[in-house]
Structure formats: structure tokens, C-alpha cells
């Protein structure tokens, strides 16, 4: 079933274009840090040039990626649900394997592919950063070390910048997986693109625009400690998983009643 989903995604030219555009966005963020070096900009240590570090001259690439992340994930990995319902594929597949198996496979696929997509994207960005900025050692962040306690998240991250990138990449990828899970669950329940896309985006903007924005929990080198950024991440993930469970359970129960 997973092979079938993968072939279905990769056979769609518009989705290939979306994959490529997002990859180029993250790569452009790296290139934008290089073009100013001949004009006197000092190259930074590779760990501080990554997509999550937000140390570039422009925040727009990161904003375009993260603000609309649920839309990308919904389109890439859950949009086939709308197609199934519009063409009746869901009935054919449900009759063969059962609706429960059909629904759960869609949800698992959306979570897994969303996680893999984002973690691969961020790991590639980290790899390219270490290749393009190999040998660079400078970072203005190191000047901040004396001002923070030894247990402060920033000081720990600066002491292990590569590991900090890995940890925050994994956190961002898991959050993406949860967003994929939420999008698939809403798609199964509502079945209408013009409703699901805005709802998913509005739910995402709540933690993004909060006073303690979830964006802070995706930045490895910020002045905020773990007790400041951890709660909003945990709350967001928990609420989105709970909403996904409610939507999925509701749809499974409704289909069970129809079958009976």
C-alpha cells in the first residue's frame, strides 16, 4: 500500500514541482548567505547557516516555508483523499480491505511521509551547509556564552551546535508529521478541499501567532530557555493529535453505523 501511495505521489507533475520548489527555497537560503561574502561578510560556522538557525539577512524563506507548511503537507500527502472521494476510489478500496484499514493507512501515510519529507529536507540543508561553509569557524553567538548559565539551552546548543541542529530538525520533522496527521484526519471527516485547507491553516496559525510562538521551539540558537519554548510545542502537538483522534474516531464510527 505504501508503494502504491509513493508511486501515486511521484507520478503527479504538480507535486514534483512542489517538492522541487520547497527544496530550492531551502537551498536559496544557503546561497543567499554566500553571495555577500565577497563584499566583506564574514562566513559563519556551518552549524549557524542552516535553515532553522535564522541567521541570514532575510527571514522570508523560513516564513514562506513554515507559515504555509500544513498546506504543503496537505497537498503533497493527503490531497489524494479528496480525489478518492470525488472518483469513488474510497468505496472500491474500502470494499477490498475495509474502511478502517483504508482510513488508518491514509493517516499513517500522511504522518510518515510528512515526517520523512521534512527531516530529509533539513538534513540535506545541514549537509550542504557543512559542505559550502567548510572551514568557517566564526559566529557572533559565541560572544553571548558568558551571559548565560551553563544549563541554559543556548549555551548548551552553542557548545554542541551540530547536535543542536539535529535535535531541532527532529522536533520540526515530528511536528510536520503531526500536521500531516491532522490534515489527513480532517480530510477524511470533511472531504471538501475548500473547507479543509482553510481550517488546517487557521489551526496552525493559532500557535504560530501566539505570544510564545511555536516558531521559537524550532530555532536552535535563540535566547529562550527550554522552559519557555517547550510548553507551546508540547501543547500544540498534544492538541493536534487529540483533534486528529477525534476526527478519525468520528469518521470510523459514522462509517460503522452506515455499514450496519
N, C-alpha and C positions, 0 to 999 in steps of 0.2 A: 504493500500500500504506500509506503514512504517513497519507493522508487517511482511509483505512478505519479505521486504529487510533485516530485522533483522534476520529472520529465515534463509535466504539465506546466510548471512554472518556467522552465528553461526554454520551452517552445513558444513562449509569448514574447514577441519582439519588444512590446512596450515595457514589459517587466525587465528585460535585459537592459533596455535603455535606462530604466530607473536605477538598476544596480550600478550601471556604469557611471551615471551622473553622481550618485552618492559617493562612490569611490573617488571620482575626480574631485569632488568637493573637499574630501579629507586630504587628498594629495596636494591640491591647490593651497591648502592651509600651510603645508610644509614648504612649498615653493615660495610662498609669499614671505617667508622668513629668510630665504636665501637671497632673493633679488636685492635686498637692501645692504647686504654685507659689503659689496664693492664701494658703497657710498659711506662707509665708516661704521656701520652697525656691527657690533662685536658678536660673533657666533656663540650661541649658548650650548651648554652641555646637552647632549641628545635627549635626556630624560625630560628636559624642560621645554622641548619643542613639540611635544605630542599634542594630539587633537584635544585631549581633555585638560591639558595644562593651562590653556587660555593665556598664553604669554605673547601671542602675536600682536601685531599692530591693529588688527581688526577682529571683532568678535562675531562678525556676520556669518562666516561658515559654520561655526558652532551653533549659533542661533537658528539658522536655517535647518540644520540637522536635528537638533533636539526639540525645538518648538513643534515641529511637524512630524516627529518620529512615529507616533501612533498611526498617522495617515499613511506613511511609507509602509509600515509593517502590515497594516490592514490591507493595503492594496497588493502588496507582494505575496502575502502568505494566507490571507483569509478571504480575498475577493472571490475566490472560486466557489465559496459557499453561496453567494448571490447568484452566480452562474448556474450552479446545481439546481437551485430552486426555480429559476426562470426557465430552465430547459427540462426540468423533471428528472435530472440525473439522481437527485437525492432519493427519489422513490425507487429507482432501479437498484441503486446500491443498498438501500435500506432493506429491500426485499431479499437481497442475497446474504447480507451479513447482519442485518438487524439495525434499527435506528440508533440504539445505544452505542454499538460499535462504530457506526458511522460518525456520530456526534463526537464521541471521545477521541476518535482518530483525527478529526479536524482540529480539535482543541490541542491535542498533544503535538500535532504537526506545527501549528501556529506558534506554540511556545518554543519548541525545539528549534525550528528554523529561524525564528526571531533572535533567539539567543546566539545561535551559530553565526548568523549574518553579522551581528554587531560585534561579537568577540573577534571574529576573523578580520573585520574591518579595522578595529582598534589595534589588534596585534600586528597587522600589516603596517599600520601607521607608525607604531612603535619601532618596528624593524627598519622601515625606511628612514626614520629619524636617526637611528643609530648608524645607518649607512651614510646618509647625507651629511651628518654633523660629526662624523668620526674624528676623534682627537680634540674636540672642543671641550673645555673644562669650565668656562665662565658661567656664572649665574648670580644675579643680584640677590637672589633668595638667600644665599649663604650669609649675607650681611645681617639677616634677621635672626639667625640662630641664637645669639646671646640674649635676645629679648624674650625668649620663650622657655618654659620649663622643659626639663629633659623628657617628661612624659607627654608633652603636648604633641598633638598629631602632626603639626607642621614640622616640628624638629625631628620627629621620628621619620617622616616622609623624606626630609632633606638628607637624613643620614643613610637612607636606603631608597634613592629615587627610582631605580628600576623596579624594585619590588612594589613601591607605592603605585607606580603606573599599572602594574599587573593587577593589583588588588582593586583599584578603581575601575579598570577595564572590566573585570569580572562583575563588579557591582553594577556597572552600566549595562552589561550584557544580560544579567539576571533581570534587571528592571525592564529591559526591552522584551525579554521573554514573557514577563507578566503582562506587559502592554499587548503583546501578541495574543496571549490567552484571553485578555479582556475583549479585544476586538473580535475574536472568533466566537466567543460566548454571546456577545451582543448580536453578531450577525446571524447566529443560529436561532436566537429568540425573535428578533425583529424582522430579519430577512429583507430589509429595504436599505439600499445604499444611501439614499438621500436623508435617512434618519440616523443610521449607524455611524457614518463618518462624523457628522457634527457632534453627536453625543460623546463619542470616544475622544474627540479633540477637546471638548468642553471639560470632560472629567480630568483630562491630562493637565489642562491649564489651571485647575484649582491648586494642585501642589506646586506647579511652576511659578504661579503668581503670588503664592503665599509669602508672608513676611519672612519666614525661614524657608526660602525656596528650595525645592528638591535639587535644583541645579548645583547648589553648594555641596551636596553629597556626591557629586560626580566630578569634582575638581580636586585632584590630588595635592595641590600646593596652595591651600588657602589659609587664611589666618584663623579660621574657626576650628575649634577642637571637636573631638568625636561626639561629646555630649550635646553639641549644638546641631550637628548635621545628621546624626544617627536617628533621632526620633522621627523626623519627617520622612526619611527613607523607609523606615520600618512601618510607619502608619500607612504610607501610600501603598506599599507592596501588600500589606495585610488587607486594606480596604479593597484594592483591585482584585485580589484573589477571592475575597468574600463575595464581591459583586459577580465575578465570573462563576463562582459556585452556585449562586442564587439563579442566575440566568440559565445555566446549564441544567440545574435540577428542575427548574420550572418547565423548560422545553422537554426534558425527558419524561416528566410527569404528564404533560399535555399529550405527548405522542403515545404514552402508555394508555391513557384514557381513550384516545381515538381508536387505538388498536382493539381495545376491549369493546 
